[in-house]
Amino acid sequence: MQTPLIQRVLPAVIGMLVVLALGVPARFQWWAAALGRTVMVIEAPLSGPVWRLATSLGPSRPAPYDDATRVLEEENERLRGELLRTQLENDRLRQTITDLQSGLALQDNSPVRQLEASVLGAGSDPESGMLTIRAGTQQGVNTDGVALAPGLQLLGRVVAVSERTCTVRALTTKSGEAMTAMIMVNQEVADGLKCTLTPVGDGTLRGPVSDRRDPATNAAITPQPGQIVRLDDPTWPKISRMLKLGVVESVEPNPNQPLRRIVTVRPTVLDLERISDVILWTPIDQAGGKP
Amino acid sequence: MRGVTFALLAWIFLGLELGLKSPLGFGPSGVAPSFMFVLLTYIAMAATPKQTAWAAIILGVLMDLTNPFTLHGKIQPAVVVGPYALSFLLGSQLVLTLRGVMIRRNPFTLGFLALVGSIVASITLVGVFSARAFLENRDWHATHELWVGMKCSLYTGIAAVPLALVLMPLGPFLGLPGPQARRFARPNSG
């Protein structure tokens, strides 16, 4: 570390860092992301157990599940999601057939590969909401996948994959994008109040709800606290449609539009960005992933 | 300074940074201690300026590589090399400047130096990412990030005190001179 050569190299290295930090856009530093994933793999034997220990001791751990109850709840949630997705798909196909009046090649619900994997750690900046998961292309994970928390609560989408790890961006991340969702007025029917939710930064999602009226009474249908909210965003992978985003925590009037409401939605898992194990869903065929 | 011991400590502290930082943080606020900066502060308290600069660059680059962030409208996370490395470098320079007037044996010294060094590092980090706003579209609010950085610095300073009890006995293994070794020795310019 003290050889003259290295000493002479130091100013050049500092200069290079200044150029990289201030002058080179991130798209030209793609190699850094690959290096970072390698670093994460090297760190995995330590960061993984530390994360698991810390999240199991921390106050914000998810409520402990009895294994049998958890399996039943997840099966129930999976079937409900499948039913709602099928209903949406049927509606879409009816519309397509009506529009085109011709027989198109119709897709069934895409099968998914389910994989349970442990979290290796978060990024250096906890606010980024990026979680590194111990599963990669070797396990069949790709960027069309989504990650779920216990109870099939949607956690986020897979945004990068390496051979052994993948990166998941949590949906509650402050810098995350807005997503369209559906407040389930009736649990059994894929028809509810549409809303656009944006991550607030405190673990919740917030946004305006579309105005809708009851055809019989013409009274406005208002969302109620406790109602389940499901993802219904065409920009997300297909397999994530109708997955649970959380429950309505509060409903407020929209200050800009008096007829509309603003809802705050909280995921059913206490702190999504601090769970120790996730369930990864990856479409078996590519058509199931692409939005 | 012994490279192997430094590499081992860097591996351990980066593991703590990735595995413990978020669970120890205050909810989703992003306020969490930086274990890597505590290690750097400890090295800067005893190593030569050149060794400190190299340690800051290596630890900072490791932080950069493990800090993916989201650019507006992009799904793939972005990684940029340099911001943490430069901020660690500047933060460690302040520690180098102040260490001469500190009682190095006291664990609170590590806490204080980690606090002030981390403040400088946070300001530099926010400055670099704010300058990068001209390069790419990122959801970045400098005032908020600066405020979070100040709180992180305070947390880092507090976390450094118990860590000092672990780090201080490791000095000989790192090949760093102890607090007394350099008192009457010729100053090492590095």
Interface residues (C-beta under 8 A of the other chain):
Chain A: M1 Q2 I6 Q7 L10 V13 I14 L17 V18 V19 L20 A21 L22 G23 V24 P25 A26 R27 Q29 A32 A33 L35 G36 V39 M40 I42 E43 L46 S47 G48 P49 V50 W51 A54 T55 G58 S60 L120 G121 A122 G123 S124 D125 P126 E127 S128 M130 T132 T143 R157 V159 A160 T167 R169 T172 T173 K174 S175 G176 E177 G201 D202 G203 D271 E273 R274
Chain B: M1 G3 W11 I12 L14 G15 L16 E17 L18 G19 L20 K21 S22 P23 L24 G25 G27 P28 S29 G30 A32 M36 T48 K50 Q51 A53 W54 I57 V61 L62 M63 D64 L65 T66 N67 P68 F69 T70 L71 G73 I75 Q76 P77 A78 V79 V80 V81 G82 P83 Y84 A85 L86 L89 V128 A131 R132 L135 E136 R138 D139 V148 G190
